[in-house]
Amino acid sequence: MTKIPENPAERLMFEISKPGRRCVTFPALDVPEVDVDVALKGVKLRSEPARLPEIGELDLVRHFKNLADKNYSVDKNFYPLGSCTMKYNPKINVTLLAQPGYTKAHPYLPEADVQGHLELMYNLEHYLCEVSGLDEVTLQPAAGAHGELTGVMCIKAYFEDKGEADQRTEILIPSAAHGTNPATAAMAGFKAVTLKEAANGNIDIEELKKKVGPQTAGMMITNPSTLGILEPKMREIAEILHGVGAQLYMDGANMNAISGIVQPGDYGIDVMHFNLHKTFSVPHGGGGPGAGPIAVRKHLAPYLPTPRVKKNDDGSFSFDYNRPKTVGKVRSFFGNFGALVMAYIYMTQLGREGVRRMSQNAVLGANYIRVMLRDYYHVHHDRTNAHEVVFTDLKQDKENGVHTLDIAKRLIDYGIHPMTVYFPLPQNTGGQGAMMVEPTETESKESIDYFIDCMKKIAQECKDNPELVKTAPHTTPVSKVDEKTASTNPQLYCAMCLG
Ligand SMILES: Cc1ncc(COP(=O)(O)O)c(C=O)c1O
């Protein structure tokens, strides 16, 4: 068979570099030449030019276009990354955000010139009050973890105000919690105390009663949990915490399962955060800007960051900086304003009923996947789940020596982004590798069915040809990499660049 010649457009820039080749050529110098060493006296200059690839403009364009085409995104295909809510973000969000009224607004503009912006923030705060069932919201935190920190700082300020700060040194956190929860507690100066879950994945009430006490400042609970399980005893948990004068923080990163269905304030929480970049369709991934507003009950409102947006008696809006008990600013200006605009557009478009259906469909999709795949993969908690479902590699590991990572990589060959793997941690999934799948409500039944068919096919491949799965992916420019060595002994250089 004749070998297909190597396409230069697919090669590295360094490989196609030719000395003297340029994207642009400059006209001859028409001003006196200066000596760089003299002009930049005192600046450390390199002794020889950087070794950069020398290529023409078309080669450059093709290089980046081909790289961009290799990118994966939810716009391209199914992206069931559990715990990340990779839902489709409607294009109208960015189209409207691109209006000059938003893109050209400077945060130092006088209040009178940004009345519409203030009104948007005011309304969004009220939408989130409505979804949370709590009294006040700040939009300032820039991410979920940042919201956690802001919320726990408010709890701390509350106890300082009551003169109980020295006594209340602990925050209780279930062991399956997202890693940001214990990190937040520690950053805010508390000791994170772990609570083991009951066998069914819910909070163990007896364990909670044992660990709670006058030293407890609060508990951080994620509902639904990172195992995709709803906590049925929220009210009882809140009563136990409040019984010792402690506060209940709810990590609301998984609000895609319950928005518009229950108001967490009803079951007694004191403070929670939202991940607008998950639940309310702000694009994320690659660390892009998000927003982690927090909602609080009245008694914590005095501690919220400044400024607060307020509506005046004449119907105008202004910033209120006069908040003597505030924890201060947690973000420059007013938060990631663009993210707030996108979430506002999304919520306005959906309306109350739409938000409820969003959550119902997210939960329906995840349960459908669980039921359709339960005979093929072990389900960590095979019970009605929330917006996501956790499978493990128990069957494939025991029967065929195939593991979670292999299955996840094989999905790439079918054009699907791998699910979240090994989270929850093996210690929370019976020692087996977790595969956490979150379809979100934006996927059609057809694309969910395609995922299910691929997963069934991979389960069969594990039996018939385990090597095929273990060596996947087979359709990508780079096949399986040694991830352990890559993270424990990274070689962060390019041999060709070194010359
Ligand atoms: C349960 C939970 N808590 C907190 C976070 C942290 O949010 P962020 O990544 O925006 O800081 C996440 C992130 O996905 C999460 O899933």
The ligand as an SDF file (V2000), in Angstrom:
LIG
                    3D

 16 16  0  0  0  0  0  0  0  0999 V2000
  -20.1940   20.8480   44.2810 C   0  0  0  0  0  0  0  0  0  0  0  0
  -19.2570   21.9290   43.8310 C   0  0  0  0  0  0  0  0  0  0  0  0
  -18.8650   22.8590   44.7140 N   0  0  0  0  0  0  0  0  0  0  0  0
  -18.0370   23.8600   44.3640 C   0  0  0  0  0  0  0  0  0  0  0  0
  -17.5540   23.9630   43.0750 C   0  0  0  0  0  0  0  0  0  0  0  0
  -16.5720   25.0510   42.7710 C   0  0  0  0  0  0  0  0  0  0  0  0
  -17.0230   25.9330   41.7780 O   0  0  0  0  0  0  0  0  0  0  0  0
  -15.9670   26.7720   40.9220 P   0  0  0  0  0  0  0  0  0  0  0  0
  -15.2450   25.7950   40.0610 O   0  0  0  0  0  0  0  0  0  0  0  0
  -16.7920   27.7470   40.1550 O   0  0  0  0  0  0  0  0  0  0  0  0
  -15.0500   27.4630   41.8970 O   0  0  0  0  0  0  0  0  0  0  0  0
  -17.9380   23.0220   42.1170 C   0  0  0  0  0  0  0  0  0  0  0  0
  -17.4250   23.1080   40.7340 C   0  0  0  0  0  0  0  0  0  0  0  0
  -17.8930   22.5110   39.8420 O   0  0  0  0  0  0  0  0  0  0  0  0
  -18.8070   21.9740   42.5060 C   0  0  0  0  0  0  0  0  0  0  0  0
  -19.2000   21.0340   41.6510 O   0  0  0  0  0  0  0  0  0  0  0  0
  1  2  1  0
  2  3  1  0
  2 15  2  0
  3  4  2  0
  4  5  1  0
  5  6  1  0
  5 12  2  0
  6  7  1  0
  7  8  1  0
  8  9  2  0
  8 10  1  0
  8 11  1  0
 12 13  1  0
 12 15  1  0
 13 14  2  0
 15 16  1  0
M  END
$$$$
